[in-house]
Amino acid sequence: MSTFTRADVERLAHLARLELSREEQDLFARQLSGILAYAEQVQRADTSGVDPTASTLATTGPMREDEVAPSLERDVALRSAPAASEETGLYKVPRVLG
């Protein structure tokens, strides 16, 4: 079983730039050790007969059929943009990378 020591908590607190008292370090070490113990318990659960799921949300009711419908003309949609390229017909956005 994995356990958190006061030294582990001290290191994490340093990385997070947190000042913790000795009592808080001891408390968090116990709490984090408990979380790890629970995670190990969950990992030991037999899931061999459980189908993998793509979503944890149950879908209820039928989905509507896709229907072709008219949409905005490109120039109408671009009118609301702060900046757009007339050559490409695309929105212009500020550069965020190099």
C-alpha positions as a Markdown table, in Angstrom:
| # | Residue | x | y | z |
|---|---|---|---|---|
| 1 | Met | 0.0 | 0.0 | 0.0 |
| 2 | Ser | 1.3 | 3.4 | -0.9 |
| 3 | Thr | 1.5 | 6.0 | 1.8 |
| 4 | Phe | 2.3 | 9.7 | 1.8 |
| 5 | Thr | 4.9 | 10.9 | 4.3 |
| 6 | Arg | 5.3 | 14.3 | 5.8 |
| 7 | Ala | 8.4 | 14.7 | 3.4 |
| 8 | Asp | 6.1 | 14.0 | 0.4 |
| 9 | Val | 3.6 | 16.6 | 1.6 |
| 10 | Glu | 6.5 | 19.1 | 2.3 |
| 11 | Arg | 7.8 | 18.6 | -1.2 |
| 12 | Leu | 4.3 | 19.1 | -2.8 |
| 13 | Ala | 3.7 | 22.1 | -0.7 |
| 14 | His | 7.0 | 23.6 | -1.8 |
| 15 | Leu | 6.2 | 23.0 | -5.5 |
| 16 | Ala | 2.7 | 24.6 | -4.9 |
| 17 | Arg | 4.3 | 27.4 | -3.0 |
| 18 | Leu | 2.2 | 26.6 | 0.1 |
| 19 | Glu | 3.2 | 27.2 | 3.7 |
| 20 | Leu | 1.9 | 24.3 | 5.9 |
| 21 | Ser | 2.4 | 23.8 | 9.6 |
| 22 | Arg | 3.6 | 20.5 | 10.9 |
| 23 | Glu | 0.1 | 19.6 | 11.9 |
| 24 | Glu | -1.2 | 20.4 | 8.4 |
| 25 | Gln | 1.5 | 18.3 | 6.9 |
| 26 | Asp | 0.6 | 15.3 | 9.1 |
| 27 | Leu | -3.1 | 15.8 | 8.4 |
| 28 | Phe | -2.6 | 16.0 | 4.6 |
| 29 | Ala | -0.2 | 13.0 | 4.7 |
| 30 | Arg | -2.9 | 10.9 | 6.4 |
| 31 | Gln | -5.6 | 12.2 | 4.0 |
| 32 | Leu | -3.6 | 11.6 | 0.9 |
| 33 | Ser | -2.6 | 8.1 | 2.1 |
| 34 | Gly | -6.3 | 7.4 | 2.6 |
| 35 | Ile | -7.1 | 8.5 | -1.0 |
| 36 | Leu | -4.3 | 6.3 | -2.4 |
| 37 | Ala | -5.6 | 3.3 | -0.3 |
| 38 | Tyr | -9.1 | 3.9 | -1.7 |
| 39 | Ala | -7.8 | 4.2 | -5.3 |
| 40 | Glu | -5.9 | 0.9 | -4.8 |
| 41 | Gln | -9.1 | -0.8 | -3.5 |
| 42 | Val | -11.0 | 0.5 | -6.6 |
| 43 | Gln | -8.3 | -0.8 | -8.9 |
| 44 | Arg | -8.7 | -4.3 | -7.4 |
| 45 | Ala | -12.4 | -4.5 | -8.3 |
| 46 | Asp | -13.2 | -7.2 | -10.8 |
| 47 | Thr | -14.4 | -5.5 | -14.0 |
| 48 | Ser | -13.9 | -8.5 | -16.3 |
| 49 | Gly | -17.6 | -8.8 | -17.0 |
| 50 | Val | -18.2 | -5.1 | -17.5 |
| 51 | Asp | -18.3 | -3.7 | -21.0 |
| 52 | Pro | -16.2 | -0.6 | -21.7 |
| 53 | Thr | -18.2 | 2.6 | -21.9 |
| 54 | Ala | -17.7 | 5.6 | -24.1 |
| 55 | Ser | -19.7 | 7.9 | -21.8 |
| 56 | Thr | -20.8 | 7.8 | -18.2 |
| 57 | Leu | -24.0 | 9.7 | -19.2 |
| 58 | Ala | -27.0 | 7.6 | -20.1 |
| 59 | Thr | -28.6 | 8.7 | -23.4 |
| 60 | Thr | -32.4 | 9.0 | -22.9 |
| 61 | Gly | -34.8 | 9.2 | -25.8 |
| 62 | Pro | -34.1 | 9.1 | -29.5 |
| 63 | Met | -31.8 | 11.7 | -31.0 |
| 64 | Arg | -33.5 | 13.9 | -33.6 |
| 65 | Glu | -32.8 | 13.2 | -37.3 |
| 66 | Asp | -30.3 | 15.5 | -39.1 |
| 67 | Glu | -32.1 | 17.7 | -41.5 |
| 68 | Val | -30.6 | 20.0 | -44.1 |
| 69 | Ala | -31.6 | 23.6 | -43.3 |
| 70 | Pro | -30.5 | 26.9 | -44.7 |
| 71 | Ser | -27.7 | 28.7 | -42.8 |
| 72 | Leu | -26.2 | 32.1 | -42.8 |
| 73 | Glu | -24.4 | 33.3 | -45.9 |
| 74 | Arg | -20.7 | 33.6 | -45.3 |
| 75 | Asp | -20.6 | 37.4 | -45.7 |
| 76 | Val | -23.5 | 37.8 | -43.3 |
| 77 | Ala | -21.8 | 35.7 | -40.7 |
| 78 | Leu | -18.5 | 37.5 | -41.1 |
| 79 | Arg | -20.2 | 40.9 | -40.6 |
| 80 | Ser | -20.3 | 40.4 | -36.9 |
| 81 | Ala | -16.6 | 39.5 | -36.7 |
| 82 | Pro | -14.1 | 42.1 | -35.4 |
| 83 | Ala | -11.8 | 41.2 | -38.3 |
| 84 | Ala | -12.2 | 38.9 | -41.3 |
| 85 | Ser | -10.2 | 38.2 | -44.4 |
| 86 | Glu | -11.9 | 39.1 | -47.6 |
| 87 | Glu | -9.6 | 36.8 | -49.7 |
| 88 | Thr | -10.2 | 33.7 | -47.6 |
| 89 | Gly | -13.6 | 34.4 | -46.1 |
| 90 | Leu | -12.3 | 33.4 | -42.6 |
| 91 | Tyr | -12.3 | 35.1 | -39.2 |
| 92 | Lys | -9.0 | 36.8 | -38.3 |
| 93 | Val | -7.8 | 36.2 | -34.7 |
| 94 | Pro | -4.8 | 37.5 | -32.8 |
| 95 | Arg | -1.7 | 35.3 | -33.1 |
| 96 | Val | -1.2 | 33.3 | -29.9 |
| 97 | Leu | 1.9 | 31.3 | -30.8 |
| 98 | Gly | 5.3 | 32.6 | -32.0 |
